[in-house]
Amino acid sequence: MINNLIQQIAIMAPPFLLAITFHEFCHGYVAWRLGDPTAQNAGRLTMNPLKHLDPLGVLAFIVMRIGWAKPVPVNASYFRNPVKDMMWVAAAGPAANLALALVSAVAMKFLVMTESFVPNGVLVPLYNMVAVSIWFNLVLCFFNLLPIPPLDGSRIITHFLPIRGAMLFHRLEPFGFILLLVLFYTGVIPKLIMPVTNFAHNLIAG
């Protein structure tokens, strides 16, 4: 059983680390391109996963096979158009995960085409990692698009809301994590994201 757990973590850890690291890096990179040096000054504009790991998120990954990274710091006061630019910064994270899912799907097709040229079973661990990468990145993409503070979706939708609606979202942010836990454990979030995740998975991976 312990060996099984170690094998699972060894297969899942690389795509997990790549997914959350690239997600946060893209947030910071877009913010930097729009004039905010906060992430760069904090040493977070990097693909080094150690700079992005959240201890609680790592523990959640080990226990529940899903986790998260420390949010990249962003200071909207540097932006010319804070609401619009914040939308682009927020959208960069889910877009990064969707891109990784697509790249992983291409890699899977390549592995399938080359499996007849290598000894039987050699590519299985790599194939499993790529399969996990597709699924995990799609889940992370669609989960973060939910319009619940502090998820990226709430920052994106704020751009399209009237001032009163945007203020309401801002007031909900301190309670966002509790709301997410409630929605997750009552099954609401899985019901929202699993159908679209399954559809996207079937579309790009077959």
C-alpha positions as CSV (number, residue, x, y, z in Angstrom):
1,M,0.0,0.0,0.0
2,I,2.8,2.4,0.9
3,N,4.6,1.5,-2.4
4,N,1.4,2.2,-4.2
5,L,1.1,5.6,-2.6
6,I,4.7,6.5,-3.4
7,Q,4.2,5.5,-7.0
8,Q,1.1,7.6,-7.3
9,I,2.8,10.6,-5.8
10,A,5.8,10.1,-8.0
11,I,3.6,10.0,-11.1
12,M,1.4,13.0,-10.1
13,A,4.0,15.3,-8.5
14,P,5.8,16.5,-11.7
15,P,2.6,17.5,-13.6
16,F,1.2,19.0,-10.4
17,L,4.3,21.2,-9.8
18,L,4.5,22.2,-13.4
19,A,0.8,23.1,-13.5
20,I,0.7,25.3,-10.4
21,T,4.1,26.9,-11.2
22,F,3.3,27.8,-14.7
23,H,-0.1,29.1,-13.6
24,E,1.4,31.5,-11.1
25,F,4.4,32.4,-13.3
26,C,1.9,33.6,-16.1
27,H,0.0,35.7,-13.6
28,G,3.2,37.4,-12.6
29,Y,4.5,37.7,-16.1
30,V,1.4,39.4,-17.5
31,A,1.3,41.7,-14.5
32,W,5.0,42.6,-15.2
33,R,4.3,43.3,-18.9
34,L,1.5,45.6,-17.8
35,G,3.8,47.6,-15.5
36,D,3.6,45.8,-12.1
37,P,7.1,44.7,-10.9
38,T,5.7,43.3,-7.6
39,A,6.0,39.6,-8.5
40,Q,9.5,40.2,-10.0
41,N,10.7,42.0,-6.9
42,A,9.3,39.2,-4.7
43,G,11.3,36.6,-6.7
44,R,8.1,35.0,-8.0
45,L,8.7,35.6,-11.7
46,T,10.3,32.2,-12.0
47,M,9.6,28.6,-13.0
48,N,11.2,27.4,-9.8
49,P,8.4,25.5,-8.1
50,L,10.0,26.0,-4.6
51,K,9.2,29.8,-4.9
52,H,5.5,29.1,-5.4
53,L,4.8,26.2,-3.1
54,D,2.2,26.6,-0.3
55,P,2.7,24.2,2.6
56,L,-1.0,23.7,3.0
57,G,-1.5,23.2,-0.7
58,V,1.2,20.6,-0.8
59,L,-0.4,18.8,2.2
60,A,-3.7,18.9,0.4
61,F,-2.1,17.4,-2.7
62,I,-0.6,14.5,-0.7
63,V,-3.9,13.8,1.1
64,M,-6.5,14.6,-1.5
65,R,-4.5,14.6,-4.7
66,I,-5.3,18.2,-5.4
67,G,-3.5,21.3,-4.2
68,W,-2.6,24.9,-4.9
69,A,0.3,27.4,-4.9
70,K,0.9,30.7,-3.1
71,P,-0.9,33.4,-5.1
72,V,1.6,35.7,-6.9
73,P,1.5,39.2,-5.4
74,V,-0.1,41.8,-7.7
75,N,-0.4,45.6,-7.1
76,A,-3.1,47.0,-9.4
77,S,-2.0,50.6,-8.6
78,Y,0.8,50.1,-11.2
79,F,-1.7,49.4,-14.0
80,R,-3.0,52.1,-16.4
81,N,-6.4,50.6,-16.3
82,P,-6.6,48.6,-13.0
83,V,-9.9,46.7,-13.6
84,K,-9.2,45.8,-17.3
85,D,-5.5,44.9,-16.7
86,M,-6.4,42.9,-13.6
87,M,-8.8,40.9,-15.8
88,W,-5.9,40.0,-18.1
89,V,-3.6,39.1,-15.2
90,A,-6.4,36.8,-13.8
91,A,-7.1,35.2,-17.2
92,A,-3.4,34.4,-17.7
93,G,-3.5,31.6,-15.1
94,P,-6.4,29.5,-16.5
95,A,-5.0,30.2,-20.0
96,A,-1.6,28.8,-18.9
97,N,-3.3,25.6,-17.7
98,L,-5.3,25.2,-20.9
99,A,-2.1,25.6,-22.9
100,L,-0.3,22.9,-20.8
101,A,-3.3,20.6,-21.2
102,L,-3.1,21.0,-25.0
103,V,0.7,20.5,-25.1
104,S,0.3,17.4,-22.9
105,A,-2.3,16.0,-25.3
106,V,0.1,16.4,-28.2
107,A,2.8,14.7,-26.1
108,M,0.4,11.8,-25.5
109,K,-0.3,11.4,-29.2
110,F,3.5,11.3,-29.8
111,L,4.0,8.7,-27.1
112,V,1.3,6.5,-28.6
113,M,2.9,6.8,-32.0
114,T,6.3,5.8,-30.7
115,E,5.4,3.0,-28.3
116,S,6.0,0.4,-30.9
117,F,9.6,1.4,-31.3
118,V,10.6,1.1,-27.6
119,P,10.6,-1.9,-25.2
120,N,7.2,-2.8,-23.8
121,G,6.3,-0.9,-20.6
122,V,9.2,1.6,-20.8
123,L,6.9,4.6,-21.7
124,V,4.1,3.7,-19.2
125,P,5.3,6.0,-16.3
126,L,5.8,8.9,-18.8
127,Y,2.4,8.2,-20.4
128,N,0.7,8.2,-17.0
129,M,2.4,11.6,-16.1
130,V,1.2,13.1,-19.4
131,A,-2.3,11.7,-18.8
132,V,-2.4,13.2,-15.3
133,S,-1.1,16.5,-16.7
134,I,-4.0,16.8,-19.2
135,W,-6.6,16.1,-16.5
136,F,-5.0,18.2,-13.7
137,N,-4.5,21.2,-15.9
138,L,-8.1,21.1,-17.2
139,V,-9.5,20.8,-13.7
140,L,-7.2,23.7,-12.6
141,C,-8.3,25.8,-15.6
142,F,-12.0,25.4,-15.1
143,F,-11.9,25.5,-11.3
144,N,-10.1,28.9,-11.4
145,L,-12.7,30.2,-13.9
146,L,-15.4,29.9,-11.3
147,P,-16.6,33.4,-10.4
148,I,-16.0,33.0,-6.7
149,P,-13.5,35.2,-4.9
150,P,-10.5,34.9,-4.7
151,L,-10.5,32.6,-7.8
152,D,-9.4,34.1,-11.2
153,G,-13.0,33.9,-12.5
154,S,-14.1,36.6,-9.9
155,R,-11.4,39.0,-11.2
156,I,-12.4,38.3,-14.8
157,I,-16.1,38.8,-14.2
158,T,-15.5,42.0,-12.2
159,H,-14.4,43.7,-15.4
160,F,-17.9,43.2,-16.9
161,L,-19.9,44.1,-13.8
162,P,-21.2,47.5,-12.8
163,I,-19.5,49.2,-9.9
164,R,-22.0,48.0,-7.3
165,G,-21.5,44.4,-8.4
166,A,-17.8,44.7,-8.4
167,M,-17.9,46.1,-4.9
168,L,-20.0,43.1,-3.8
169,F,-17.5,40.7,-5.1
170,H,-14.7,42.6,-3.3
171,R,-16.7,42.3,0.0
172,L,-17.1,38.5,-0.5
173,E,-13.4,37.9,-0.8
174,P,-12.6,37.4,2.9
175,F,-15.2,34.6,3.0
176,G,-14.2,33.1,-0.3
177,F,-12.1,30.3,1.0
178,I,-14.8,29.2,3.4
179,L,-17.4,29.4,0.6
180,L,-15.2,27.3,-1.7
181,L,-14.8,24.6,1.0
182,V,-18.6,24.5,1.6
183,L,-19.3,24.3,-2.2
184,F,-16.6,21.6,-2.6
185,Y,-17.7,19.3,0.2
186,T,-21.4,19.7,-0.7
187,G,-20.5,18.5,-4.2
188,V,-21.5,21.8,-6.0
189,I,-18.1,22.5,-7.4
190,P,-17.6,19.0,-8.8
191,K,-21.0,19.2,-10.5
192,L,-20.1,22.5,-12.1
193,I,-16.7,21.7,-13.4
194,M,-16.7,18.0,-14.1
195,P,-19.0,18.0,-17.1
196,V,-17.0,20.7,-18.9
197,T,-13.7,19.1,-17.8
198,N,-14.9,15.7,-19.2
199,F,-16.0,17.3,-22.4
200,A,-12.7,19.1,-22.9
201,H,-10.7,16.0,-22.0
202,N,-12.6,13.9,-24.5
203,L,-12.1,16.6,-27.1
204,I,-8.4,17.0,-26.8
205,A,-7.3,13.5,-25.6
206,G,-9.9,11.2,-26.9
